[in-house]
Amino acid sequence: MKELATIGLADLEACTGNCQGCGKIHVKIFGAHNASSRLLNERVRLVLEANGMDGKILEVADPKAIQLHGVRMLPALMIEGELVLQGFVPSVTEITLFMKNKELLKSKMFQLHTLSVAVDMSDVSENALSFAWKMANKMECDLEIVYAMDSIFEGTVPSASGFLSSYSKTMQSELDTFITATMHALGVEYHPHSEFLVKSGEVAKTEKKLPNIVSKVIYGAPDVALREHSLHTDMLIMGATGRGGLGKRLFGSVSVEVSKGAHCPVLFVSKEAEFSGFENILYASDFDSLNALSIQQTVSFAKRFDGQVHFVHVGPGGEANLEIQRERFESNFGESGYGKPFIFSKMVSDDIVGALYEYAFYHQIDLLVFVTHHRAFWDNILHKSVTNEVLASSDIPILVIHSDDDML
């Protein structure tokens, strides 16, 4: 039996949308009792009935209740307490996939409401900010710009003096000046502490709402502060190198440490990288990345850009169990419901990074994805990459996903 109820603000504490032990799938539909919300309701009911699922549907129409749930556009759909879409009515097939992939709904890679970009006000971080802005604009999500301040720290303990507050204000002012100049070069006028952005030479009202920008100074040694900050954002974007010539060919020592311990996906962008979407995405496969969630996370990201995912495995010739790996990747890719064809390739080589970049060159790859389901694999890649000239000179962005750790 499928249940239907209408919920208002007063009912929120009584029904959280995820009751433990009752066995039902809890669904909330946010709308204004119009044609779109009725259609969404009808399709959700069809999915529940067609799949024999026991579900409880709650309609939320009260404006305050809708705002409290973080909904910006109607209609919107929430499954098991996770807001999975807003602003359109998905197909029955898409709703079915949402119901079946409930773990994916809790993934930061799926949500991506906010992108955070870490800057140190260098040329490299200027390009990272430009890249992040274009991504946020394409994905229609918010952008947070963070600067890690550690100049007056002893280790990671802040100075007790009143100088901390004054210096923090100075750095916040410098950060906003840096953002203003960078955004101006992109044709966007940024005004600190304002809720509005305007395209240069245009009136404030534009056809497409520009991403909100928030700037923030955080405290501590950059690697420690950014790892802590990663708990509170959906994706962290960093420049491939930064101020100070830190000597690591791959990212820079701060970026390497962040890539190992972050609690959200981390995207690394070189000074030369330009964002034009991700038409071809390379998923670097090893036997430890046979993880349905990590594949679904990558595919959900690719969908945002209508991108093709290439699953590429590098290993010795005559490798055992390769066909099993291919079948499992293909099965998990099929479960994601993506319309793009499945591509799985084997590269015979002892040089993992060199082989991946050879494939990337010949297939016009726009993004490399490494899934660190077992972080030893990523440590191995980092170790081999330090002396690899191809990686050091590449302008292909690198996305590091920690799979199960990148959850809300």
C-alpha positions in Angstrom: 0.0 0.0 0.0 1.3 3.4 -1.0 0.6 6.2 1.4 0.1 9.9 0.5 0.2 12.8 2.8 0.6 16.5 2.7 3.2 18.0 5.0 3.7 21.5 6.3 6.2 23.2 8.5 4.6 22.1 11.8 5.0 18.4 10.7 8.8 18.5 10.1 9.9 17.4 13.5 7.3 14.6 13.6 8.4 13.2 10.2 12.1 13.4 9.2 11.6 11.5 6.0 13.8 8.6 7.0 12.1 6.6 9.8 14.3 3.7 11.0 12.9 0.3 11.1 9.6 0.8 9.3 10.8 -0.7 6.0 9.3 2.0 3.8 11.0 4.2 1.2 10.3 7.8 2.2 9.8 10.3 -0.6 9.0 14.0 -0.4 7.7 15.9 -3.4 8.1 19.7 -3.1 5.7 21.7 -5.3 2.8 24.0 -5.6 0.1 21.5 -6.4 0.5 22.4 -10.1 0.8 20.2 -13.2 4.5 19.6 -12.7 4.2 18.4 -9.1 1.2 16.2 -10.0 3.2 14.6 -12.8 6.2 14.0 -10.5 3.8 12.4 -7.9 2.3 10.2 -10.6 5.7 9.0 -11.9 7.0 8.3 -8.4 3.8 6.2 -7.7 4.4 4.3 -11.0 8.0 3.5 -10.0 7.0 2.2 -6.5 4.2 0.0 -7.9 6.2 -1.3 -10.8 9.1 -2.4 -8.6 7.0 -3.7 -5.7 8.4 -1.0 -3.3 6.6 -0.1 -0.2 6.7 3.7 -0.1 5.4 6.7 1.7 5.0 9.9 -0.4 4.8 13.3 1.4 3.8 16.4 -0.6 5.4 19.6 0.7 3.7 22.8 -0.4 4.3 25.2 2.5 6.9 27.8 1.4 8.7 27.9 4.7 9.0 24.1 4.8 10.3 24.1 1.2 12.9 26.8 2.1 13.9 24.9 5.2 14.8 21.8 3.1 17.1 23.9 0.9 14.9 23.7 -2.2 15.5 26.5 -4.7 13.5 25.4 -7.7 10.2 23.5 -8.0 9.2 20.8 -8.4 11.8 18.9 -6.3 12.3 15.3 -5.2 13.8 14.0 -1.9 14.4 10.3 -1.4 15.4 9.0 2.1 16.2 12.5 3.2 18.4 13.3 0.2 17.4 16.1 -2.2 18.1 14.4 -5.6 16.7 16.9 -8.1 14.9 20.2 -8.4 13.5 22.3 -11.2 12.3 19.6 -13.6 10.3 16.3 -13.7 12.5 13.3 -14.4 11.5 10.3 -16.4 10.1 7.1 -14.9 13.5 5.4 -15.7 15.5 8.2 -14.0 13.3 7.9 -10.8 13.8 4.2 -10.8 17.5 4.6 -10.9 17.3 7.1 -8.0 15.4 4.5 -6.0 17.8 1.7 -6.7 21.0 3.7 -6.2 20.2 5.1 -2.8 23.9 5.1 -1.7 24.8 7.3 -4.7 22.2 9.9 -3.4 24.4 10.3 -0.3 27.5 11.0 -2.3 29.0 14.4 -2.6 29.9 13.7 -6.2 26.2 13.3 -6.9 25.0 16.4 -4.9 27.6 19.0 -5.9 25.7 22.0 -4.6 28.9 23.9 -3.8 32.4 23.9 -5.3 35.2 25.2 -3.2 38.4 26.5 -4.8 41.5 26.9 -2.7 43.6 29.9 -3.7 47.0 31.4 -2.6 46.7 34.4 -4.9 49.3 33.0 -7.4 48.9 32.9 -11.1 48.2 29.1 -10.8 45.4 29.7 -8.3 44.0 32.5 -10.5 43.5 30.0 -13.3 42.0 27.5 -10.8 39.5 30.1 -9.8 38.7 30.9 -13.4 38.3 27.1 -14.1 36.1 26.7 -11.0 33.9 29.6 -11.9 33.2 28.2 -15.4 32.4 24.8 -13.9 30.1 26.3 -11.3 28.4 28.4 -14.0 27.9 25.3 -16.2 26.6 23.2 -13.3 24.5 26.0 -11.8 26.0 25.5 -8.3 27.5 27.9 -5.8 31.2 28.7 -5.6 33.2 29.1 -2.4 36.7 30.6 -2.5 39.0 29.8 0.4 42.4 31.1 1.5 44.3 29.2 4.2 46.2 31.6 6.4 49.1 30.2 8.4 51.6 33.1 8.5 51.1 33.8 12.2 50.8 30.3 13.4 53.0 28.1 15.5 52.3 24.7 14.1 48.5 24.7 13.8 47.9 26.8 17.0 46.7 30.4 16.3 48.3 33.3 18.0 46.5 34.5 21.1 47.2 38.1 20.4 44.7 40.6 19.1 46.8 40.8 15.9 45.0 37.7 14.6 41.7 39.5 14.1 43.4 42.5 12.4 45.5 40.3 10.1 42.5 38.2 9.2 40.7 41.3 8.0 43.7 42.3 5.9 43.9 38.9 4.3 40.1 38.9 3.6 40.4 42.2 1.9 43.3 41.0 -0.2 41.4 37.8 -1.1 38.3 39.9 -2.2 40.6 42.1 -4.3 42.1 39.0 -5.9 38.6 37.6 -6.7 37.4 40.9 -8.0 40.3 41.2 -10.5 40.1 37.5 -11.6 36.3 37.7 -12.1 36.6 41.0 -14.0 38.9 39.3 -16.5 36.1 36.8 -17.1 33.6 39.6 -17.7 31.9 39.3 -14.4 31.7 42.1 -11.8 32.2 40.7 -8.3 31.2 42.9 -5.3 32.2 41.5 -2.0 29.4 41.0 0.6 26.8 41.4 -2.2 24.4 38.7 -3.2 24.4 39.8 -6.8 26.9 39.3 -9.7 26.6 41.1 -13.0 28.1 40.4 -16.3 30.2 43.4 -17.4 28.2 45.9 -19.4 24.8 44.3 -18.7 22.0 45.1 -16.4 21.6 43.0 -13.2 18.8 40.9 -14.5 20.2 38.1 -16.7 18.5 35.2 -18.3 20.6 32.7 -16.3 21.2 33.2 -12.6 25.0 33.4 -12.0 26.5 31.2 -9.2 26.6 32.8 -5.8 30.2 33.5 -4.6 31.3 33.3 -1.0 34.9 34.1 0.0 36.4 32.8 3.2 39.8 33.0 5.1 40.4 29.7 7.0 43.1 29.2 9.6 46.0 26.7 9.9 48.7 25.1 7.9 47.2 24.8 4.4 47.2 21.0 4.1 45.6 20.6 7.5 43.2 23.4 7.1 42.0 22.3 3.6 41.6 18.7 4.7 39.4 19.9 7.5 37.5 22.2 5.2 36.9 19.3 2.8 34.4 17.9 5.4 32.1 20.8 4.6 32.1 21.1 0.9 31.1 18.9 -2.1 34.2 19.3 -4.2 37.6 21.0 -3.7 39.4 22.5 -6.6 43.1 23.4 -6.4 45.9 24.6 -8.6 48.5 22.0 -9.7 51.3 24.1 -8.2 51.3 27.2 -6.0 53.3 30.0 -4.5 56.7 29.1 -3.2 58.1 26.6 -5.7 57.4 23.6 -3.4 59.3 21.2 -5.6 56.8 18.5 -6.2 56.4 17.9 -10.0 52.9 16.6 -9.7 50.9 19.1 -7.6 53.0 20.7 -4.9 53.5 19.3 -1.4 50.3 20.9 0.0 48.2 19.5 -2.9 49.6 16.0 -2.5 48.8 15.9 1.2 45.3 17.2 0.5 44.8 14.6 -2.2 45.6 11.8 0.3 43.4 12.9 3.1 40.5 14.9 1.8 36.9 14.1 2.6 35.5 15.2 -0.7 36.5 14.8 -4.3 39.5 16.9 -5.2 40.1 18.4 -8.7 43.6 19.5 -9.6 44.0 22.1 -12.3 47.2 23.2 -14.0 48.1 26.8 -14.9 47.5 25.9 -18.6 44.2 24.1 -18.2 41.1 25.6 -19.7 37.6 24.6 -18.9 35.4 23.7 -21.9 33.4 20.8 -20.4 34.4 17.2 -20.0 33.5 15.5 -23.2 35.9 12.5 -22.6 36.6 11.3 -19.1 39.3 8.6 -18.3 38.6 6.4 -15.3 41.9 4.9 -14.2 41.0 1.3 -13.4 42.7 -1.2 -11.2 41.3 -4.3 -9.5 40.7 -2.4 -6.3 38.4 0.1 -8.1 35.8 -2.6 -8.8 33.4 -0.6 -6.6 29.9 0.0 -7.9 29.5 3.2 -5.9 32.7 4.7 -7.4 31.6 3.9 -10.9 28.2 5.4 -10.3 29.8 8.5 -8.8 32.0 9.0 -11.9 29.1 8.3 -14.3 26.8 10.8 -12.4 29.5 13.4 -12.8 29.9 12.6 -16.5 26.2 13.0 -17.1 26.4 16.7 -16.1 28.6 17.3 -19.1 27.2 14.7 -21.5 30.6 13.1 -21.2 31.9 9.7 -22.4 33.6 7.6 -19.7 36.6 5.5 -20.7 37.5 2.8 -18.2 41.2 2.1 -18.8 43.2 -0.6 -17.0 47.0 -0.7 -17.1 48.8 -3.9 -16.3 51.1 -6.7 -17.6 50.3 -8.9 -20.5 48.3 -12.1 -19.8 46.8 -10.6 -16.7 44.3 -12.9 -14.9 40.7 -12.0 -14.1 40.7 -9.1 -16.6 37.5 -10.3 -18.3 35.8 -10.5 -14.8 36.8 -6.9 -14.2 35.4 -5.9 -17.6 32.1 -7.6 -16.9 31.7 -6.0 -13.5 32.5 -2.5 -14.9 30.0 -3.1 -17.7 27.3 -4.3 -15.3 27.8 -1.3 -12.9 27.9 1.1 -15.9 24.6 -0.4 -17.2 23.0 0.0 -13.8 23.7 3.7 -13.9 21.3 4.0 -16.7 23.6 6.2 -18.8 22.9 6.3 -22.6 26.6 6.5 -23.6 28.3 3.3 -24.8 30.5 1.3 -22.5 34.3 1.6 -23.3 36.8 -0.6 -21.5 40.4 -0.7 -22.6 43.5 -2.6 -21.5 47.0 -1.0 -21.8 49.9 -3.4 -21.4 52.7 -1.6 -19.6 54.6 -1.4 -16.3 54.4 2.4 -16.4 50.8 3.2 -15.2 51.0 7.0 -15.6 52.8 6.9 -19.0 50.2 4.4 -20.4 47.3 6.5 -19.2 48.6 9.6 -20.7 49.3 7.9 -24.0 45.7 6.8 -24.1 44.6 10.3 -23.0 46.5 11.8 -25.9 45.1 9.6 -28.6 41.5 9.8 -27.3 41.3 13.5 -26.5 40.7 13.0 -22.8 39.5 16.1 -20.9 39.7 14.7 -17.4 41.6 11.9 -15.6 39.8 10.3 -12.7 41.6 8.3 -10.0 39.4 6.4 -7.4 41.3 5.7 -4.2 39.0 3.0 -2.8 42.3 1.7 -1.4 44.6 4.7 -0.9 47.7 2.6 -1.4 46.9 2.7 -5.1 47.0 6.5 -5.1 50.2 6.6 -3.0 51.7 4.3 -5.7 50.6 6.6 -8.5 52.0 9.7 -6.6 55.3 8.0 -6.1 55.7 7.0 -9.7 54.4 10.3 -11.0 57.0 12.5 -9.3 59.6 11.7 -11.9 57.3 11.4 -14.9 57.8 14.2 -17.3 54.6 13.6 -19.2 52.5 14.1 -16.1 54.5 17.1 -15.0 53.8 18.9 -18.2 50.2 17.9 -18.8 47.3 20.3 -18.7 44.7 17.6 -18.2 42.8 18.2 -15.0 43.0 15.3 -12.4 40.0 14.3 -10.2 40.7 12.3 -7.1 37.7 10.4 -5.6 38.0 8.7 -2.2 34.7 6.8 -2.9 33.2 5.8 0.4 34.8 8.7 2.2 33.3 11.3 -0.1 29.9 10.9 1.5 27.6 13.4 3.2 
